[in-house]
Structure formats: structure tokens, C-alpha cells
Amino acid sequence: QVQLVESGGGLVQPGGSLRLSCKASGFTFNRSRINWYRQAPTKESHLVADITIRDGISNYDDSVKGRFTAKKDNAKNTVYLQMNNLIPDDTAVYYCNADVETREGGFRDYWGQGTQVTVSS
């Protein structure tokens, strides 16, 4: 059974930091790409960062580039999203998503339950 369990959200003041975690189980971690989406109230879900587990290459949306960093820990099957210099526009529910390679050569995707991040003074 595939599971993605997020943690680390909370309330932080502008300029502060948070680290989100996404712990994966039920699939071959090294054959996946982990994506971080966020959805603010009344807005559509938006991809902010991704990391390919096999090679560790990460990509970032312009809105978070230089402030957010995605890292992986293969031993723990966990991906982290380090978020620094947070601003109120970062307020959203953050979701961990996994694109997992299948034996047939395609991909299946899975979602975590989401974690709330609120940036406010």
C-alpha cells in the first residue's frame, strides 16, 4: 500500500523558516520523482518544487527559487522541503505527490494528505 505522509507545517512569521517532510512507503523510492504542490484558498494547485530520487536533480518554480530547497534521504525514504525567508504569499496547503515508475514503463501518481503552512505576523 502506497503512503505519503507529510509533516512539518505550521504557523510562522514572515522571514521565518519551516521544513516539510514527506515520508514514502509502498513503492521503490529510487524509481520516483517527488513533487511539492501548494494550494492557497480560492486558487488552483501549483507545483513549486520537484526532485528526482535517482539523481537528486531538483527544480523550482520562480516564486520560490532561492528560498526553497528540496532534499532527499534515501535511507529514510523521505523528501524534505526546506522553506526559508517565508512570505505571506507562501500560505497554502502543501501536498506531497509521487510519480512512480511502473513495470510497464509508465507512471502512476500518488498524493499525501497535505499540511497547512501559514505565514503571518
Backbone as a printed PyTorch tensor [residue, N CA C, xyz], in Angstrom:
tensor([[[  0.8450,  -1.1930,   0.0000],
         [  0.0000,   0.0000,   0.0000],
         [  0.8810,   1.2420,   0.0000]],

        [[  0.6680,   2.0940,  -0.9810],
         [  1.4640,   3.3100,  -1.0900],
         [  0.9730,   4.3450,  -0.0820]],

        [[  1.9260,   4.9370,   0.6060],
         [  1.5970,   6.0150,   1.5400],
         [  2.5940,   7.1450,   1.3920]],

        [[  2.0860,   8.3510,   1.4500],
         [  2.9070,   9.5520,   1.5230],
         [  2.4080,  10.3320,   2.7300]],

        [[  3.2700,  10.4890,   3.7100],
         [  2.8630,  11.1380,   4.9500],
         [  3.6580,  12.4260,   5.1120]],

        [[  2.9400,  13.5290,   5.0870],
         [  3.5850,  14.8320,   5.2270],
         [  3.5420,  15.2910,   6.6780]],

        [[  4.5220,  16.0970,   7.0180],
         [  4.5460,  16.7190,   8.3330],
         [  5.3980,  17.9780,   8.2580]],

        [[  5.3170,  18.7910,   9.3090],
         [  6.1830,  19.9550,   9.4000],
         [  5.5180,  21.2860,   9.1550]],

        [[  4.2550,  21.2940,   8.7890],
         [  3.5820,  22.5630,   8.5670],
         [  3.3220,  23.2870,   9.8770]],

        [[  2.8440,  24.5160,   9.7480],
         [  2.5440,  25.2810,  10.9520],
         [  2.4270,  26.7560,  10.6560]],

        [[  2.4180,  27.5230,  11.7380],
         [  2.3310,  28.9840,  11.6530],
         [  3.7150,  29.5750,  11.8770]],

        [[  4.1220,  30.4720,  10.9900],
         [  5.4400,  31.0930,  11.1010],
         [  5.3240,  32.5560,  10.7000]],

        [[  6.1740,  33.3690,  11.2730],
         [  6.1800,  34.7870,  10.9290],
         [  6.8990,  35.0150,   9.6070]],

        [[  6.5640,  36.1010,   8.9130],
         [  7.3120,  36.4310,   7.6910],
         [  8.8110,  36.4920,   7.9640]],

        [[  9.5710,  35.9170,   7.0370],
         [ 11.0150,  35.8360,   7.2030],
         [ 11.4790,  34.5730,   7.8960]],

        [[ 10.5370,  33.8110,   8.4330],
         [ 10.8850,  32.5900,   9.1430],
         [ 11.0810,  31.4060,   8.2130]],

        [[ 11.3030,  30.2590,   8.8260],
         [ 11.5830,  29.0270,   8.0820],
         [ 10.7390,  27.8770,   8.5970]],

        [[ 10.4890,  26.9480,   7.7100],
         [  9.8630,  25.6760,   8.0580],
         [ 10.4950,  24.5920,   7.1990]],

        [[ 10.4700,  23.3760,   7.7180],
         [ 10.9030,  22.2410,   6.9150],
         [  9.7800,  21.2170,   6.8620]],

        [[  9.2890,  20.9630,   5.6550],
         [  8.2690,  19.9410,   5.4530],
         [  8.9390,  18.6030,   5.1590]],

        [[  8.2900,  17.5430,   5.6000],
         [  8.7840,  16.1880,   5.3290],
         [  7.7050,  15.4060,   4.6000]],

        [[  8.1510,  14.5400,   3.7140],
         [  7.2550,  13.6200,   3.0190],
         [  7.8780,  12.2360,   3.1080]],

        [[  7.3100,  11.3990,   3.9410],
         [  7.8320,  10.0400,   4.1090],
         [  7.0400,   9.1030,   3.2230]],

        [[  7.7520,   8.3640,   2.3720],
         [  7.1330,   7.4930,   1.3810],
         [  7.2680,   6.0340,   1.7780]],

        [[  6.2780,   5.2500,   1.4190],
         [  6.3450,   3.8080,   1.6280],
         [  5.4550,   3.1290,   0.6030]],

        [[  5.7510,   1.8530,   0.3530],
         [  4.9020,   1.0730,  -0.5350],
         [  5.3000,   1.0910,  -1.9950]],

        [[  6.4190,   1.7370,  -2.3160],
         [  6.9140,   1.7110,  -3.6890],
         [  8.4330,   1.8740,  -3.6620]],

        [[  9.0490,   1.6330,  -4.8140],
         [ 10.5070,   1.7390,  -4.9030],
         [ 10.8830,   3.2130,  -4.9680]],

        [[ 11.4220,   3.7010,  -3.8760],
         [ 11.6970,   5.1300,  -3.7390],
         [ 12.5800,   5.6450,  -4.8590]],

        [[ 13.5860,   4.8380,  -5.2300],
         [ 14.5690,   5.2740,  -6.2200],
         [ 13.9980,   5.3350,  -7.6320]],

        [[ 12.7710,   4.8910,  -7.7990],
         [ 12.1390,   4.9320,  -9.1140],
         [ 10.9730,   5.9140,  -9.1100]],

        [[ 11.2090,   7.0370,  -8.4710],
         [ 10.1320,   8.0160,  -8.3700],
         [ 10.6690,   9.4320,  -8.4730]],

        [[  9.7640,  10.3260,  -8.6900],
         [ 10.0190,  11.7600,  -8.5680],
         [  8.9990,  12.2890,  -7.5660]],

        [[  9.4790,  13.0440,  -6.6160],
         [  8.6130,  13.6150,  -5.5950],
         [  8.3730,  15.0830,  -5.9210]],

        [[  7.1220,  15.4500,  -5.9540],
         [  6.7170,  16.8160,  -6.2800],
         [  6.0440,  17.4510,  -5.0760]],

        [[  6.2930,  18.7310,  -4.9120],
         [  5.5930,  19.5050,  -3.8790],
         [  4.6600,  20.4960,  -4.5720]],

        [[  3.3700,  20.3540,  -4.2790],
         [  2.3670,  21.2860,  -4.7700],
         [  1.8590,  22.1030,  -3.5890]],

        [[  1.3000,  23.2450,  -3.9020],
         [  0.6080,  24.0000,  -2.8590],
         [ -0.6740,  24.5710,  -3.4330]],

        [[ -1.6360,  24.7180,  -2.5430],
         [ -2.9150,  25.2870,  -2.9450],
         [ -3.3550,  26.2960,  -1.9030]],

        [[ -3.4230,  27.5480,  -2.3380],
         [ -3.8940,  28.6170,  -1.4650],
         [ -5.4060,  28.7290,  -1.5900]],

        [[ -6.0680,  29.3140,  -0.5930],
         [ -7.5190,  29.4870,  -0.6630],
         [ -7.9360,  30.1950,  -1.9400]],

        [[ -8.9180,  29.6870,  -2.5950],
         [ -9.5250,  30.2110,  -3.8230],
         [ -8.5930,  30.1250,  -5.0360]],

        [[ -7.4540,  29.4570,  -4.9070],
         [ -6.5240,  29.3360,  -6.0380],
         [ -6.3440,  27.8730,  -6.4240]],

        [[ -5.8540,  27.6720,  -7.6400],
         [ -5.5990,  26.3110,  -8.1040],
         [ -4.2940,  25.7870,  -7.5120]],

        [[ -4.1820,  24.4710,  -7.4930],
         [ -2.9510,  23.8410,  -7.0440],
         [ -1.8090,  24.2270,  -7.9810]],

        [[ -0.6350,  24.3790,  -7.3900],
         [  0.5160,  24.8980,  -8.1450],
         [  1.7760,  24.1320,  -7.7470]],

        [[  2.5150,  23.6410,  -8.7520],
         [  3.7630,  22.9200,  -8.4890],
         [  4.8500,  23.9140,  -8.0950]],

        [[  5.4650,  23.7050,  -6.9460],
         [  6.5160,  24.6300,  -6.5050],
         [  7.9110,  24.0220,  -6.5470]],

        [[  8.0170,  22.6970,  -6.4320],
         [  9.3420,  22.0790,  -6.4380],
         [  9.2010,  20.5930,  -6.7500]],

        [[ 10.2440,  20.0300,  -7.3340],
         [ 10.2790,  18.5860,  -7.5300],
         [ 11.7120,  18.1010,  -7.4240]],

        [[ 11.8540,  16.8240,  -7.1250],
         [ 13.1820,  16.2220,  -7.0380],
         [ 13.0910,  14.7920,  -7.5400]],

        [[ 14.0030,  14.4410,  -8.4510],
         [ 14.0890,  13.0730,  -8.9550],
         [ 14.9870,  12.2820,  -8.0180]],

        [[ 14.4720,  11.2020,  -7.4830],
         [ 15.1930,  10.4840,  -6.4430],
         [ 16.4630,   9.8280,  -6.9880]],

        [[ 16.4070,   9.3000,  -8.1980],
         [ 17.5640,   8.5690,  -8.7320],
         [ 18.8040,   9.4360,  -8.8030]],

        [[ 18.6640,  10.6970,  -9.2480],
         [ 19.8500,  11.5270,  -9.4360],
         [ 19.8700,  12.7710,  -8.5520]],

        [[ 18.7880,  13.0050,  -7.8350],
         [ 18.7570,  14.1300,  -6.9090],
         [ 18.5540,  15.4830,  -7.5630]],

        [[ 18.2770,  15.5050,  -8.8440],
         [ 18.0730,  16.7850,  -9.5290],
         [ 16.7300,  17.3770,  -9.1080]],

        [[ 16.7720,  18.6620,  -8.7780],
         [ 15.5600,  19.3420,  -8.3300],
         [ 15.2630,  20.5440,  -9.2150]],

        [[ 14.0200,  20.9230,  -9.2160],
         [ 13.5560,  22.0780,  -9.9870],
         [ 12.6000,  22.8900,  -9.1330]],

        [[ 12.5520,  24.1860,  -9.4190],
         [ 11.7530,  25.0750,  -8.5930],
         [ 10.9840,  26.0800,  -9.4260]],

        [[  9.7940,  26.3990,  -8.9450],
         [  9.0320,  27.4810,  -9.5470],
         [  9.7430,  28.7970,  -9.2430]],

        [[  9.5920,  29.7670, -10.1310],
         [ 10.2580,  31.0590,  -9.9300],
         [  9.8470,  31.7270,  -8.6180]],

        [[  8.6370,  31.4600,  -8.1760],
         [  8.1400,  32.1310,  -6.9630],
         [  8.8620,  31.6740,  -5.6970]],

        [[  9.5590,  30.5240,  -5.7560],
         [ 10.2320,  30.0190,  -4.5590],
         [ 11.7220,  29.8120,  -4.7720]],

        [[ 12.1910,  30.0360,  -5.9890],
         [ 13.5960,  29.7970,  -6.3050],
         [ 14.4950,  30.6540,  -5.4150]],

        [[ 15.4890,  30.0240,  -4.8440],
         [ 16.3960,  30.7340,  -3.9490],
         [ 15.9500,  30.7390,  -2.5010]],

        [[ 14.7140,  30.3530,  -2.2620],
         [ 14.1930,  30.3200,  -0.8830],
         [ 13.8690,  28.8990,  -0.4360]],

        [[ 13.4170,  28.0530,  -1.3580],
         [ 13.0250,  26.6770,  -1.0320],
         [ 14.0800,  25.7180,  -1.5870]],

        [[ 14.3220,  24.6420,  -0.8520],
         [ 15.2550,  23.6150,  -1.2870],
         [ 14.6710,  22.2380,  -0.9970]],

        [[ 14.6420,  21.3980,  -2.0110],
         [ 14.1780,  20.0170,  -1.8430],
         [ 15.3910,  19.1090,  -1.6880]],

        [[ 15.3200,  18.2420,  -0.6920],
         [ 16.4110,  17.2890,  -0.4610],
         [ 15.8220,  15.9190,  -0.1840]],

        [[ 16.6240,  14.8750,  -0.4280],
         [ 16.1460,  13.5090,  -0.2160],
         [ 17.0460,  12.7830,   0.7530]],

        [[ 16.4510,  11.8510,   1.4470],
         [ 17.1960,  10.9420,   2.3130],
         [ 16.7730,   9.5340,   1.9190]],

        [[ 17.6090,   8.8930,   1.1090],
         [ 17.2370,   7.5720,   0.6040],
         [ 17.0950,   6.5420,   1.7370]],

        [[ 17.9060,   6.6850,   2.7530],
         [ 17.8630,   5.7180,   3.8520],
         [ 16.5260,   5.7670,   4.6010]],

        [[ 15.8910,   6.9420,   4.5730],
         [ 14.6270,   7.1160,   5.2890],
         [ 13.4260,   7.1940,   4.3480]],

        [[ 13.6630,   7.0370,   3.0470],
         [ 12.5820,   7.1680,   2.0640],
         [ 11.7960,   8.4590,   2.2720]],

        [[ 12.5360,   9.5220,   2.4900],
         [ 11.9120,  10.7910,   2.8470],
         [ 12.4780,  11.9220,   1.9960]],

        [[ 11.5870,  12.8170,   1.6180],
         [ 11.9810,  14.0440,   0.9360],
         [ 11.6050,  15.2100,   1.8320]],

        [[ 12.4990,  16.1840,   1.8830],
         [ 12.2750,  17.3710,   2.6900],
         [ 12.1370,  18.5950,   1.7890]],

        [[ 11.3300,  19.5270,   2.2030],
         [ 11.2520,  20.8270,   1.5420],
         [ 11.6070,  21.8780,   2.5850]],

        [[ 12.8250,  22.3860,   2.4840],
         [ 13.2770,  23.4390,   3.3770],
         [ 12.8040,  24.7780,   2.8160]],

        [[ 12.0520,  25.4910,   3.6160],
         [ 11.4580,  26.7570,   3.1630],
         [ 11.9920,  27.8830,   4.0380]],

        [[ 12.7560,  28.7710,   3.4230],
         [ 13.3520,  29.8980,   4.1400],
         [ 12.7720,  31.2090,   3.6470]],

        [[ 12.9710,  32.2510,   4.4600],
         [ 12.5150,  33.5920,   4.1000],
         [ 11.0600,  33.5670,   3.6210]],

        [[ 10.2240,  32.9520,   4.4170],
         [  8.8210,  32.7860,   4.0390],
         [  8.0930,  34.1200,   4.0010]],

        [[  7.1610,  34.2140,   3.0680],
         [  6.3500,  35.4150,   2.8920],
         [  4.8770,  35.0290,   2.9770]],

        [[  3.9870,  35.9910,   3.2300],
         [  2.5670,  35.6390,   3.3420],
         [  2.0020,  34.9130,   2.1170]],

        [[  2.5190,  35.2100,   0.9330],
         [  2.0300,  34.5250,  -0.2720],
         [  2.3770,  33.0400,  -0.2930]],

        [[  3.2250,  32.5970,   0.6110],
         [  3.5340,  31.1690,   0.7100],
         [  2.4600,  30.4080,   1.4900]],

        [[  1.5350,  31.1200,   2.0720],
         [  0.4670,  30.4760,   2.8340],
         [ -0.3830,  29.5990,   1.9280]],

        [[ -0.4810,  28.3200,   2.2800],
         [ -1.1920,  27.3520,   1.4490],
         [ -1.1860,  26.0030,   2.1510]],

        [[ -1.9720,  25.0860,   1.6080],
         [ -1.8170,  23.6730,   1.9720],
         [ -0.7900,  23.0870,   1.0110]],

        [[  0.2210,  22.4610,   1.5610],
         [  1.2910,  21.8640,   0.7660],
         [  1.0730,  20.3570,   0.6740]],

        [[  1.1440,  19.8700,  -0.5570],
         [  0.9130,  18.4540,  -0.8190],
         [  2.1610,  17.8060,  -1.4020]],

        [[  2.4390,  16.6300,  -0.9280],
         [  3.4950,  15.7920,  -1.4840],
         [  2.8550,  14.8580,  -2.5130]],

        [[  3.4610,  14.7810,  -3.6820],
         [  2.9580,  13.9420,  -4.7640],
         [  4.1190,  13.1000,  -5.2830]],

        [[  3.8530,  11.8360,  -5.5800],
         [  4.8990,  10.9600,  -6.1070],
         [  4.5120,  10.4540,  -7.4940]],

        [[  5.4100,  10.6490,  -8.4450],
         [  5.2970,   9.9990,  -9.7550],
         [  6.1690,   8.7600,  -9.7000]],

        [[  5.5460,   7.5880,  -9.7730],
         [  6.2730,   6.3390,  -9.5700],
         [  6.3140,   5.5490, -10.8670]],

        [[  7.5300,   5.1330, -11.2590],
         [  7.6750,   4.3250, -12.4650],
         [  6.9970,   2.9790, -12.2730]],

        [[  6.2910,   2.5340, -13.3110],
         [  5.6720,   1.2130, -13.2630],
         [  6.5170,   0.2180, -14.0550]],

        [[  6.2420,  -1.0480, -13.8580],
         [  6.9860,  -2.0850, -14.5820],
         [  6.7270,  -2.0090, -16.0790]],

        [[  5.5850,  -1.4240, -16.4550],
         [  5.2410,  -1.3320, -17.8680],
         [  5.8810,  -0.1140, -18.5280]],

        [[  6.5930,   0.6640, -17.7590],
         [  7.2910,   1.8080, -18.3290],
         [  6.5450,   3.1250, -18.2210]],

        [[  5.3890,   3.0970, -17.6210],
         [  4.6360,   4.3330, -17.4240],
         [  4.8370,   4.8850, -16.0260]],

        [[  3.9060,   5.7220, -15.5970],
         [  3.9740,   6.3210, -14.2640],
         [  2.6020,   6.2670, -13.6160]],

        [[  2.6030,   6.1280, -12.3020],
         [  1.3920,   6.3180, -11.5220],
         [  1.6870,   7.3970, -10.5000]],

        [[  0.6650,   8.1680, -10.1640],
         [  0.9340,   9.1820,  -9.1580],
         [  0.0690,   8.9860,  -7.9280]],

        [[  0.6440,   9.4180,  -6.8180],
         [  0.0340,   9.2540,  -5.5070],
         [  0.1540,  10.5890,  -4.7620]],

        [[ -0.7780,  10.7840,  -3.8260],
         [ -0.8280,  12.0480,  -3.0950],
         [ -0.8110,  11.8260,  -1.5900]],

        [[ -0.1820,  12.7520,  -0.9060],
         [ -0.2770,  12.7960,   0.5410],
         [ -1.5140,  13.5640,   0.9580]],

        [[ -1.6670,  13.6930,   2.2770],
         [ -2.8790,  14.3020,   2.8150],
         [ -2.7960,  15.8210,   2.8970]],

        [[ -1.6010,  16.3590,   2.7710],
         [ -1.4280,  17.8120,   2.8240],
         [ -1.0880,  18.3020,   4.2140]],

        [[ -0.3640,  19.4090,   4.2610],
         [ -0.0310,  20.0370,   5.5310],
         [ -0.1420,  21.5510,   5.3690]],

        [[ -0.7530,  22.1890,   6.3430],
         [ -1.0270,  23.6220,   6.2550],
         [  0.2030,  24.4260,   6.6490]],

        [[  0.5350,  25.4000,   5.8130],
         [  1.5790,  26.3720,   6.1280],
         [  0.9350,  27.7550,   6.1340]],

        [[  1.0910,  28.4540,   7.2300],
         [  0.5370,  29.7950,   7.3540],
         [  1.6480,  30.7610,   7.7310]],

        [[  1.8160,  31.7790,   6.9000],
         [  2.8450,  32.7900,   7.1520],
         [  2.1300,  34.0910,   7.5050]],

        [[  2.2650,  34.4820,   8.7560],
         [  1.5340,  35.6530,   9.2270],
         [  2.1890,  36.2250,  10.4670]],

        [[  2.1080,  37.5370,  10.6030],
         [  2.6260,  38.1730,  11.8090],
         [  1.5100,  38.3470,  12.8390]]])
